[in-house]
Amino acid sequence: MAGDITEVGASYSSSVGLVFIFNLIVGTGALTMPSAFHNAGWLLSLILVLVLGFTSFLTVTFVIESMAAANAILKARRIQRRTSISAINEQVYPGNCNSDSDDSQEELETRPLLNNPNSGNHSTDIHKMDLFDISERVEMGQMAALFFNKIGLNLFYLCIIIYLYGDLAIYAAAVPKSVMDAACTYTGVVNGTGCNVSLTMDDPCWPSVQIDRGNIYRVFVAAFCLLVGPFVFSNVQKTKYLQIFTTVMRWAAFIIMIVLAVIRLAKGKGQGHPPIVDFGGVPNLFGVCVYSFMCHHSLPSLVTPIANKSKLTNLFLGDFLLIGGFYCLLSFTGIYAFKDVNDLYTLNFSPNKCGTSEDAITNLVFIEYFLILFPVFTLSTNFPIIAITLRNNLKAIGYREDRSYPFIVDRVVFPLLALVPPIGIALATSDLGNLVGITGSYAGAGIQYVIPALLVFYARKDTHNLFSHSIRNKHRSLFKHNIWILLVIAWAAVAIILVTVNHIMTGK
């Protein structure tokens, strides 16, 4: 349930936590980053990545502070519940021990814990405990239930659900698009020379078969749905070995792409001439950057097991600096190595099907096919996990303890609600840059900016009401003043308005 806390299993060191956080953040969004850099201009992209990276780091500290506050509040309430309910009633309603316990519990949860002279032994217990230690996992949904009212909680779930739908649509488009590019052999040769690297979905897939790439893409979307979709109806869970497999695949692919682009540039074969500034690409770059720095929804699962949390801020600062540098390295090598940058960067390393080696990025066929099929292996394994998470969040909106869902609704309707919309979106469009931009600009901005800002605001308010100034939150954000909360919300609002205006004006 939303107010529960979960015990933590095995812990790990700060260095291992740094690696886990790095692996979580650097994912699908990184593959769309070079195209976004190319479209917005290298200087403007660099500035915006630095600003958005800093803002994301700022809101990460908000989430960590909220996690510590949630731990403190729930631990303190648990201590109070050990006290006899009759004694509590006597303190709240002197002379009336038959008062309703729910009312007394409500009073208990809103009055200061350490300012009551009659608080008894539990006050001493609270002083002895390290309340703000993040020792028990409190998920984002649990924090929303703790700090938000019913309307705020439903809006939180709505934001999470929209983001997960967008995430699944990106996966459902990226995998078939990669398979299509590997399968199609039409090169668009003009007058027997050269290769057309700007093939569209209207071009044929094979020279001798009149079936365009768009139809083949939709066939692969349907095949993806049939192969991966059934797992959404089960309770498949990510295993340790699956995580190791996807991590090794991802890092092998990223390192190979950077090395190949650097070699191309070192040989003087770089064809890219990106603009310095192009404001037309900013809205998409904003969404891509928000999506690419996303880790907030998974912070409770990653931060809680870290054994030594005394330097969490330094840990995340180091991670964000590394990630920002990695994104810039991947993007800058890509935009200068290639004249045209695909919205899915791995497609720039497609097998050379023109029969010439002059423009080939590499002559190693295995590496070419490994890179182009890399999203297929990694994203296909993640799709069921995310879809099951979406399915469970859909259930949570209308969940009631005194009423369970009918079997058909629980086992059929909700999985279909999680599966059908993203597949439908993937059938309608293969534009990954646009999908990532929209997902990041709207739902992503809500999860990364608005929700952390509101969580920390109400967390500070509630901890002040309950503890006054008796105990300080040792995980309090460096950005302590409420002006930072206002700046984050204002930044999110302005960015979303600008993105919306741009979509209306451009018709995208």
JOKAMO-V888699 format. One record per pair of residues at least 4 apart in sequence whose C-alpha atoms are under 6 Angstrom apart, sorted by the first residue. I is the first residue (numbers start at 1). J is the second residue. D is the distance in Angstrom with one decimal. If there is no record, write none. Layout:
i=I j=J d=D
i=I j=J d=D
This chain:
i=2 j=142 d=4.1
i=2 j=145 d=5.6
i=3 j=142 d=5.3
i=5 j=137 d=5.8
i=5 j=138 d=5.3
i=6 j=136 d=5.6
i=6 j=137 d=5.0
i=7 j=136 d=5.1
i=8 j=136 d=5.9
i=11 j=305 d=4.4
i=11 j=306 d=5.6
i=11 j=307 d=5.6
i=12 j=306 d=5.2
i=12 j=307 d=5.7
i=13 j=306 d=5.7
i=13 j=307 d=5.6
i=14 j=306 d=6.0
i=25 j=293 d=5.7
i=25 j=294 d=5.9
i=25 j=295 d=5.7
i=29 j=291 d=5.9
i=29 j=292 d=4.4
i=31 j=344 d=5.5
i=31 j=345 d=5.1
i=32 j=343 d=5.4
i=32 j=344 d=5.3
i=34 j=331 d=4.1
i=35 j=341 d=5.2
i=35 j=343 d=5.3
i=36 j=285 d=5.1
i=37 j=41 d=5.8
i=37 j=42 d=5.9
i=37 j=45 d=5.4
i=38 j=274 d=5.7
i=38 j=335 d=5.7
i=39 j=281 d=5.0
i=40 j=45 d=6.0
i=40 j=278 d=4.6
i=40 j=281 d=4.1
i=40 j=282 d=5.5
i=41 j=45 d=5.9
i=41 j=274 d=6.0
i=41 j=275 d=4.6
i=41 j=276 d=4.5
i=41 j=277 d=4.3
i=41 j=278 d=5.3
i=42 j=276 d=5.2
i=43 j=276 d=5.3
i=44 j=277 d=5.4
i=45 j=49 d=6.0
i=48 j=52 d=6.0
i=49 j=53 d=5.8
i=59 j=452 d=5.8
i=61 j=477 d=5.1
i=62 j=452 d=5.8
i=62 j=456 d=5.6
i=62 j=477 d=5.9
i=63 j=452 d=5.5
i=65 j=475 d=5.3
i=65 j=476 d=4.9
i=65 j=477 d=6.0
i=66 j=456 d=5.2
i=66 j=459 d=5.7
i=68 j=132 d=4.8
i=68 j=134 d=5.3
i=72 j=131 d=4.4
i=72 j=132 d=4.9
i=80 j=122 d=6.0
i=89 j=93 d=5.5
i=89 j=97 d=5.6
i=90 j=94 d=4.7
i=90 j=97 d=5.7
i=101 j=105 d=6.0
i=111 j=466 d=5.9
i=112 j=465 d=5.6
i=112 j=466 d=3.9
i=112 j=467 d=5.4
i=113 j=466 d=5.3
i=113 j=467 d=5.5
i=114 j=467 d=5.8
i=119 j=123 d=5.9
i=132 j=473 d=5.7
i=134 j=304 d=5.9
i=137 j=300 d=5.7
i=137 j=304 d=5.8
i=138 j=142 d=6.0
i=139 j=300 d=5.5
i=144 j=148 d=5.3
i=144 j=153 d=5.7
i=145 j=153 d=5.9
i=147 j=458 d=5.9
i=148 j=152 d=5.2
i=148 j=153 d=5.8
i=159 j=443 d=5.5
i=163 j=443 d=4.9
i=165 j=422 d=5.9
i=166 j=439 d=5.3
i=168 j=172 d=6.0
i=168 j=422 d=5.7
i=169 j=422 d=4.3
i=169 j=426 d=5.7
i=170 j=174 d=6.0
i=172 j=426 d=5.8
i=173 j=426 d=4.9
i=173 j=430 d=5.6
i=175 j=375 d=5.9
i=175 j=376 d=4.8
i=176 j=180 d=5.9
i=176 j=217 d=6.0
i=176 j=220 d=5.0
i=176 j=221 d=5.4
i=178 j=372 d=6.0
i=180 j=184 d=5.9
i=180 j=217 d=5.7
i=184 j=205 d=4.7
i=184 j=206 d=5.7
i=185 j=206 d=5.2
i=186 j=205 d=5.5
i=186 j=206 d=4.7
i=186 j=207 d=5.2
i=187 j=195 d=5.8
i=188 j=195 d=5.8
i=188 j=196 d=4.9
i=189 j=194 d=5.7
i=189 j=195 d=4.9
i=201 j=213 d=4.8
i=201 j=214 d=4.4
i=202 j=212 d=5.4
i=203 j=212 d=5.3
i=203 j=213 d=6.0
i=204 j=211 d=5.5
i=204 j=212 d=4.0
i=204 j=213 d=5.6
i=205 j=212 d=5.3
i=205 j=213 d=4.8
i=213 j=217 d=6.0
i=218 j=427 d=5.7
i=220 j=224 d=6.0
i=224 j=228 d=5.9
i=225 j=229 d=4.8
i=231 j=384 d=5.8
i=232 j=384 d=5.4
i=232 j=388 d=5.7
i=232 j=415 d=5.9
i=233 j=415 d=5.6
i=246 j=250 d=6.0
i=246 j=378 d=5.4
i=253 j=371 d=6.0
i=258 j=330 d=5.9
i=261 j=333 d=5.7
i=261 j=337 d=5.7
i=264 j=269 d=5.4
i=265 j=269 d=5.6
i=265 j=270 d=4.9
i=265 j=337 d=5.9
i=270 j=336 d=5.8
i=270 j=337 d=4.1
i=271 j=337 d=5.5
i=271 j=338 d=5.0
i=271 j=339 d=4.8
i=272 j=335 d=5.5
i=272 j=336 d=4.0
i=272 j=337 d=5.4
i=272 j=338 d=4.8
i=272 j=339 d=4.2
i=282 j=286 d=6.0
i=283 j=499 d=5.0
i=284 j=437 d=4.6
i=285 j=289 d=6.0
i=287 j=437 d=3.9
i=287 j=440 d=4.1
i=287 j=441 d=4.2
i=288 j=292 d=5.9
i=288 j=436 d=5.7
i=288 j=437 d=5.0
i=290 j=440 d=5.2
i=291 j=440 d=4.7
i=299 j=303 d=5.6
i=300 j=304 d=5.7
i=320 j=324 d=5.9
i=327 j=331 d=6.0
i=328 j=332 d=5.8
i=333 j=337 d=5.9
i=343 j=433 d=5.2
i=346 j=371 d=5.8
i=346 j=372 d=5.3
i=347 j=372 d=5.7
i=349 j=368 d=5.9
i=350 j=368 d=5.7
i=350 j=372 d=5.8
i=351 j=368 d=5.1
i=352 j=360 d=5.7
i=366 j=370 d=5.9
i=369 j=373 d=5.9
i=370 j=374 d=5.7
i=375 j=379 d=5.4
i=376 j=380 d=5.7
i=387 j=418 d=5.9
i=391 j=414 d=5.8
i=391 j=415 d=5.8
i=391 j=418 d=5.4
i=405 j=410 d=5.7
i=407 j=411 d=5.9
i=408 j=412 d=5.2
i=409 j=413 d=4.6
i=410 j=414 d=5.9
i=416 j=420 d=5.6
i=432 j=436 d=6.0
i=433 j=437 d=6.0
i=436 j=440 d=6.0
i=437 j=441 d=5.8
i=439 j=443 d=5.7
i=439 j=444 d=5.9
i=440 j=444 d=4.1
i=441 j=445 d=5.5
i=444 j=448 d=5.9
i=445 j=449 d=5.4
i=446 j=450 d=4.8
i=446 j=451 d=5.9
i=447 j=451 d=5.4
i=450 j=489 d=5.7
i=451 j=455 d=6.0
i=453 j=485 d=5.3
i=455 j=459 d=5.9
i=456 j=460 d=6.0
i=463 j=467 d=5.6
i=464 j=468 d=4.5
i=486 j=490 d=6.0
i=487 j=491 d=5.9
i=502 j=506 d=6.0
i=503 j=507 d=5.5
i=503 j=508 d=5.0
